[in-house]
Amino acid sequence: MATVIELPVETYKGAVDPDWCPGCGDFGVLRSVQEAAGRLGIKPENLFVVSGIGCSSNLPGFIHAYGIHSLHGRAVPVATGAHLANTDMKTVITGGDGDGYGIGVGHLLHAMRRNLDVTYVVMDNQIYGLTTGQTSPTTTKGHKTKSTPQGNIESPLNPLALAITSGATYVARGFSGEPKHLVDTIAGGMAHKGFALIDVFSPCVTYNKINTYPWFKERVYKLEEQNWDPSDFYKSIEKSYEWGDTIPLGVLYKTEMPTYEDGEPNLQKGALVKAKLGADKNVFKELVEEMI
Amino acid sequence: MHEVTIGIAGAAGDGLDKSGDTLARSCGRLGLYVYAYNSYQSIIRGGHIWLKVRIGEEKVYCHGDQLNVLVALNQDSIERHAGEVHQGGAIVFNGDRIKCDPSLVREGVQVLALPINDITKDLKEKYGPIKPIMQNTIAIGAVAYLAGIGLEEPSKVLNDTFAHKGQEVIDLNIGLLTAGYEYAKANAKVVADGWTFSKKRRPFVTGNEAIALAAYAAGCKFYSAYPMTPASTILHWMAANQTKTGILVKQCEDELSVINMAIGAGIAGVRSMCGTAGGGFALMTEAVGMAGIMEVPVICVEVQRGGPSTGLPTKTEQADLWQVYGASQGEFPRLIVAPRDIADAYDSTVEAFNLADKYQLPVLMISDLLLSEHPETVDPEAFPAEVKIDRGEIVEKWDESQGKYKRFKFTESGVSPRAIPGTPNTLYTHASDDHDEESILISDMFTAPPVRRKIMEKRQRKMVNMLKELKAPVLEGPADADVTLVCWGSTSGVVKEAAERMTAQGTKTNFLVIKYIAPFHTKEVTEILSKAKKKISVEVNFTSVMARFIRMETGIAMDGHVNRYDGEPLEPQGVIDSVKEILEGKQKDLDVSEAEAKEMVYHYLRTHSLEKLRPVKLTQEAANGKGEPTWNVEIAERVTGKPGATMVIGTKTGTTHSFTKAE
C-alpha cells in the first residue's frame, strides 16, 4: 500500500460558510468528514460528496470537493451512478434521517445489499429541520412535533439493525458531541472496502428539544472502550437494539465481503470514465451479424 | 409492388415468434425486405398471438393490411383469421388436430391441412416423437414453398439457430422443414413467385435493438433500467452484450433509482442512458428537471404503450406527449425527440448523445411500442460502426493562475465549458437548487433576482442555439397536394404508405413527420401548414396530442383527426378510409361493426370459461327495447355445431345486454 500523505483540514474548507443554526450538530459532522478525508490523504479533486435535500444535505456546498446536492431521497442512486462511472474517486454520501431513512430508504436498502464501496454519513437528528419540525422516521414514540401534536404514534426505525441485516459491511454510530471519536468512525468507514453506514447523532437545537446534547451525553458510551468485537453478525444486531439509559457509539459491525465493484465485469479494467469511447469495429460487426 | 404477407396465429407458448423469425431472417438474407408485427398480450402462456410478416422486393414501411398466407396453430386462430386471407392465398394448419370449416374461407383460397403424422413418419423413426412445437417448422416449410423463397435459405437459418444444440437437432429441424415444403409443393400452388433475390444481407432488427446498438457506437458507458414492457428489450440487449460493449448495465430497484443513477453517471463524465415505458417515466420526472438545472448530459428513452396507468402493457399508443413535454416542475432546456423508424432511431440516439454533451442537457427520446418491438430489415448502411462523437466543450486542464473556474459561467452561447469531476482546480458542487456561475446556491442566504434572471436566460439560450442545428421537418410527397397528413413516431410508416396509395388513387396527398418536439421548429411548421389545403393529423391516441401541440406552437388547427386507440397500430387502408370520411364531411362512425361484435363475443367466451363455444351468426336488429340497435349473436358448440347460447350486444354502447345459454 502506498504511504498516505495526510492533508490538513483546511484543504477542504468550502467556498461558503455553513448556514446551519448556531449549535447545530452538523457543524461537527462537516468538520469530521473533512478531518477524515485529510487523515486518509484524499485530494479534494478525488473526493465526491453527494447529498439529497435537507439541512444536513447542504453539506456538499460547504466542503472543498466535487459535490452533488441532489433531490430529496435520491442521494444514494445519484451517488451510485457517479461512483460506478468513476471508481477512482472516493464517494461519501451525506444527508439526514428524513432523506435517508424516510423518502430514500428504498434506495438505501438496495445499496447496502449490493455492498457498494461508498460511505454514507447520516446526520440523524430525529426530526425534520428544514421544513420546520415535523416527525421523522427516527423520531421517538410519543414525541410531540408539528405534525404529531398529540405525540408520535409510530415506532422509530432502527437504522443500525436495518443496515446490518441488509448487507452493509461497516455499520457504526457517532455523535457530533464526540468529535474525535466521530473522525475515527468516519475515517474507518471511508477506509473500509464496502458499504459503510454511519448514523451520527447530530442534534437539532431548534426543533428537537428532547434528543439534545445533554440527553445524549448522559447516555452514550464507546464500544471501542469495551473491547467490542464487531465481527459477530447476530450479536451486533442485538447490540443495535440497545437504546435507553445506555446507547453505544462506535463500530457495531464490520466484515469483509466482495463488493459490487468486484463482481461487475466492466469495472475490472479501471474507471469507466477513462474508457475509450466508440465501438470496436470487429465487435460491432459481430453484433450486427447476429441480427441477420 | 411485389409482396406477400404471412400471418401466424396461435397461443403464447406455441413458439410462434421463433417460426416468424426463421421466415423473416430467410427473406432478409435473400435480399427481400421484411416488416413484422407481433400483436401479443401480457401473458406468458395462452392468450392469442397474431404475428404478421410482410415481405417485399422493395422496402415495406408497415405491416400493411393484406393477408396472403395464414398459418394457424390452433382452432381459435382458424376461426378468427381464415376469413381474412385474400383470394389466391392459402391457409396452412395441422390437419390432424385442426379443422377448417369451408364456410369461413373466401373463394379462391387454398386450404392446406398438413397431415403431420403421415409426413413425419420417417423422421419419427429416426429421431423419436415429434414435439407439438415442431409442427411450426413443418408449417414454415410449407410457407417457404407458398411464398416462393425456396428451401435453401430457411435451412441455413435453422442451421444457425440450432448450431448450439448439435447436428442431430439441426438435421431434425431441416427434415421437418423439408417435409412441409415437399407436401406443399405436391399439393398446393405457390402464392408468390418470381422474386428477384438481391442477396443483400440485411439485419432484421427492432427499434429497441437499434437504440442499444447506437448507444454502443456513440460511446455509452452506463445503462440503467427497471424491467417494463415495451422498453425491456433494450435492457436485455444491453445485458446480453455487456462484456462485448463494455457498457455497465444496471437493473435498479425502481425507476427513481434508474434515472438518478444515470444522472450521477452523467455528472461523473460518462455517456449515460436509461430507458423505460410511460409508467416508469412518470416516476422519473422529478429527476429530469434536476438534470436540467444541473446541466447534465443524460439520455432517457420513454417507450409509449397503451395507457393510462397500467393500461395496455403490450399494446401500442402515442399518448405520452404531454407527460414527456411537461415532465418535471419549472422550466429548463431539454431536447425531446421522437424517432420515426428504426434507421432513424439509430441516428437519433447517436445525435442525442452528441447534443446532450454539447448543450449539457437531458435528452428525452419518445418511442412507442410499435417502433420499439417490431422487427424490420434495415439496410446495413443505416448502422455505421463509426459515428461522430462530439463531447462538447470540456475543460481538460485548469491552472489556478486562470482564476476561479466557473462551472456555470454566463456565456453568450449558454454553454459553460464543463470540467469532469476528478479534474484538479475546477472543483464545484452540482446543485438542484438554483445557483450562480460558481454553483453557489442562490436559494437560501444569497437570493439575488438578477443572478437568477441571468442563469435562467443562460440555460434557455441553449434551446435557441440547439434549434439552429436541428433539421427542420419537410413535406414528403407531392408539393401541390390536396391533403397533408401530419404524424409522428412509428405512425410515419403507415402514413407514408397511405399517402402514396391515395396519390396513386387520384387524391394528391403528402405528409409531415414531426421529429423534434422541444425545441420546436415553429417557423418552419407554421409556413408548411399555413399553405396546406387540408391538414389531417394521424395518431395512435384518442385526443390527437400532436395536433394539439402543433396548434399550441403555431396557432394552426387541423381540419380533421384520424385516431386509433384500441391497442393495435394503424393500417394503411384504415387511414385512407378515415381520411376519405373526413374529406367527405362524414361524422366518424363509432358503432360496433360486425367484425368487432364478433371479437367482443370471443372476448366474452374466453373470459367466462366458455371456450367450447363460438359465434356463428350475427344479425343486427334496429329496435328491440334495449334503447339502441343491437347485434344478436347466435353461438354454437365448436365440436357439435349445436346451438350453445345467444348474446345481445349494443351497437352504440357496446354493452352486453344479455347472454343466454341454450337449454
Interface residues (C-beta under 8 A of the other chain):
Chain A: A15 V16 D19 K43 P44 E45 N46 F48 V49 V50 I53 N58 P60 G61 H64 A65 Y66 G67 I68 H69 S70 L71 G73 R74 V76 P77 V78 A79 T80 G81 A82 H83 L84 A85 N86 D88 M89 G106 H107 L109 H110 E264 P265 N266 L267 L272 V273 A275 L277 G278 A279 K281 V283 F284 K285 E286 L287 V288 M291 I292
Chain B: R25 G28 R29 R201 R202 P203 F204 V205 E209 L213 Y216 A217 A218 G219 K221 F222 S224 N241 Q242 T243 K244 T245 G246 I247 L248 K250 C252 E253 D254 L256 S257 V258 N260 M261 A262 I263 G264 A265 G266 I267 A268 G269 V270 R271 S272 E286 A287 M290 M294 P380 F383 A385 E386 V387 I389 R391 I420 P421 G422 T423 P424 N425 T426 L427 Y428 T429 H430 A431 S432 D433 E438 I440 L441 D444 M445
